C-alpha cells in the first residue's frame, strides 16, 4: 500500500469539504465540483503523483487559493494543522512539478510540501481543456494524502 503525506501552507487553504458519494462521482467525471454555485476545478493528488493502490472509501477536498484563483485538492485523509519547518528541495529534485519543498514530521516521516500555485494552475487548465475535449481517463489507486497545514519558518540548511 502506498502512503504519502503532503503539507499545504495554511495561508493558502480556504476550507476543507468532504465529498459525498454523488459529488464524488460527478467530480470524477467532470474534473470540477459545484461548490456553492461556483465551479471549483479539481486536482487529484493520487493522479498528479501517479500513486497506485487501494482507493479510499472517502475523499476530502482542500480548497486552496492563489491570487484570484481557487482550486480543490482531492485527498483521502486530513490530519490537521501542524507547525513545520520547510526545507527547499535540492537541485536534483528542483524540477518536480507540484512540490516546492520538504519537511520532517514529528514522527520522523518525510513529508513533501505542495506547490499550491502550480497545482491551482494545473487544475484550472485541466478543467478548461475538459470543457472543450473528452475527459481524460482516471487512474484508480489509493494515495494516503493527508493534509498538514503548515506555517513557513526560516531555517538554515
N, C-alpha and C positions, 0 to 999 in steps of 0.2 A: 504494500500500500504506500502510495506517495503522500507525503505530508510536508507542506511548506508553510512557513509563517511569513507574512508580509507586514510591513509597517506603513501606515499612511499618516503624513503630518496632520495633526489635529486642526491646524488653521485652514486646511483645505477641505475638511469634512463639514457638510451642511447638515446631514441627518442620516440615519440608518433605518431601512424598512425591510420587513420580511415579505418575501414573495409567497403569495398563496398559490395553490395548485393551478387555478385558472390563469392568473397573471404570469405564472412561470411558463406555461405552455405558450401563451401569446407572445411573451418576451423572447422566448427561444426562436419562434418562427419569424418574428419581425425584426428583432435586434434592437428594439426600444421598448420603453414602458410608458404607459399613460399615467403620469403622476400628477394628481390634482388638476387634470385638464390640460397639462402640458406634455410635450414629447421629451422624454429623457433617454438619450442614446445610451446603450449599454456596452460595457467591455467585460467579457467573461474571463476572469483570470486563469481558469483552467485551460482555456483555448489560447489565450495570449502567451502563456508559458508552456504550452504543449504538454500538459500533465495528463497522465493516464491513471486508471484505477477505478475503484467503485465510485459511482455517482452519489452525491449527498442526497438525503431524503428531503432536506430543507435548504433553501438558499436565501441569502440576505443581499440587499443592495445597499452599498455605501454610496450615498450621493455626495459627490465631490464637485468642487468648482475651481476654475482657473480663469481669472479675468471675468468676462461676462458670460462664460460658457459653463454649463453643468453636464455631468455625465454620471452614470451609475456603474460602480464596480461590483460585479456579481461575485460573491464569496460564499463559502459553505458555513463559516462559523465566525462569530465575533468574540474577541477576547476582552475587549475593554480598553481603557486608557492606561498608558504607561509612559513614564519618562524614559527616554533613550538618548544615547549619545550617537550621533550619526557620523559614520566613518565614510570617507569617499572610497569609491572603487579604484583599484589600481589600473594602470594603463591597459593591461590585458583584458579587463572587463569593462573598460570605459565606454564601449560602443554597444552594450547590451540594451536593447530597446525596452523601455518600461521600468528600468531600475536605475535609481540615482545614487544609491549607497548601501551600506550595510550597518548592522549593529549586533552586539552580543547581548542577548537577553539574560535576565537573572538566572534562568535555568542553565545557562551556558550554550544554549542553542543560538546559531547564527540566523538572523532574520534579514531579509532584503527590504530596503526602503523603496517604495514605489515612486516612480517619476510621474506624478499626477498630471502635469501639463501634457506630456506625450500620450498618456493613456486617454485623457479627455479628447485630444485631437484625433486619436485613433478611433474612438467611439463615434465621434461626430462624422468622420469620413466614412466609416462603415455604414452608419445609418443613412447618410446621404446616398451612398452607392447602392444600398439595398432598395431604396425607393425607385431607382432607375433600372435595376438589374434583378435577376433572380437571386434569391437568398443563397448564401454560402452554406455548405454542409456543416453540421455541428459535429464536433468531436465529443464522443462520450468519454467520461472519465471522472474521477474524483480528485479534487485538489482540496486539501485542507488549507484553506486560505484565510485564516483568521485575521482580523484587523486589529492592529495595535496602533492606537493613536499616539503620536509622539510629539514632543516639543524639541526643537532643534537646540542643541548645546554645542558650544565650540570645544574642540578637543585637539590637542596636538598629536599628530601621528607618531 
